[in-house]
Amino acid sequence: MKDRAILALTEEVTLISNRVKDETYQQAAKVLEEKYLTQVILAIITINDWNRIGITTNLISA
């Protein structure tokens, strides 16, 4: 249950052209403690940032 919530949240945060659906966030908030949910969101954002830096600087291919 937690894994599915984290994966759904990760997918929606990563696809920046769309908003995170309320249902997705609420499901994650329901199964994850508040502090852990915050850590998960920050981890998703950090990984996405590093990927974007790598792509922009041609360190990794898209």
N, C-alpha and C positions, 0 to 999 in steps of 0.2 A: 504494500500500500504506500509506504513512504517512498520507495524507489520510483513508483509510477508517478507520484505527485511531483517529485524532484525532476524527473525526465520531462514531464509536461511543462513544468515551469521553465526549465532550461530551454526547451524548444521555443516557447513563446517569448522569452526574454531575448533570445538570440535573433529571432526574426524581427528586427527593429522596425520594419515597415508596418507592423501591426501592434496593437496594444495587447497587454496581457489580459486575458479574459477574467472577469470577476470570479467565475466559477473555478478557474484554474488556481487563482490565488487563494480563494477560500478553502479549496480542498487541501492545498499545501499547508495553510494556516491551521486547518483542522487536525492534520496528522503529524505536524512538526511543532516542536516547542518554539516560542517566539525568537529566542536567541539563536537557535539552530536555523530557523527560517532566514533570519538576517544573514547568518554566515553563508548559507547556500546562495542567496541572492548576490552577495558580494563576491563569492567564488565564481559564479556564472559571469558576472560583469568583468571581473579581472581576467578570466580566461578569454572572453570575447575581445577585450582590449588588447591583450598580447597577440591574439590571432590577427587582429586588424593592423597592429604595428608591423608584424611579420609580413603580412601581405603587402602593405604599403611600401615597405623598404625592400621588398623582393627577397626576404630571408626565407619565406615559405611561399609555395604557389597556392593560388586560390582553388 
